[in-house]
């Protein structure tokens, strides 16, 4: 499956993933961790353990403070 991964405010990546890939599987090739981002489909958060069902996702980095 071909998936476009748009990282908000940064780059867009074109990935080929297996049919059983999860949204979390889209993060490693773009050097991100599920702990530092939120994955959105049509503006709605999707769990990273959910199977990929869309060909375009947007990844938003979470802000950490201290």
N, C-alpha and C positions, 0 to 999 in steps of 0.2 A: 504494500500500500504506500502511496506517495502522500506525504504530509508536509505542509508548510508550517514551520514553527517561527512565529514572530515574537521576538523578545522586545517588550515595550521600551521604546526610547533607544534601542540598540539595533541589532542586526536581525535579518530574516534568514532562516536556514531551510533548505529543501532536503527532506530525509526520505529514505526508503526503509520501511519497517515491515516486520512480519505481520501476518494477519492476526496473530494473537497478542500483539504488542499492547502494553498499557500506556496511559498518558505519562506515567513515571519513566517508562522506557525512552521517551522522547527527550528527556533531560540530560542524560549522560553524554550523548553525542555533541551537545552544545555546552558541555562543561558546567552544568548546574545541578544542584541538589534539590530534592523535593522539600527539604527543610528551609530553603531560602526563597522559594517562589510559590506563586499560586498559578495554576493552569486554568485558563478560561476558554470556553467555547460559547460563541454567541453572547459574550458578556457575562456568562454564568460560570461560577467555580465548578470544576469537576474533580473528583477524587483521583489521585495519581494511580490508584490500583484498579481503576475502571478501564476496560478495554477501549482502545482508540476506535471511535465511530465517525469521526469527522476528519476532513482533509486539511483543515486550517485551525490552528490553535494559537492563542496568545498567551505568553508567559510574562507575568509581572513579578518583579523582585519585591520581596517584603522588606520593609524598613526595620532595622534594628536600632535600638537606642540604649543608652546606658548612662 
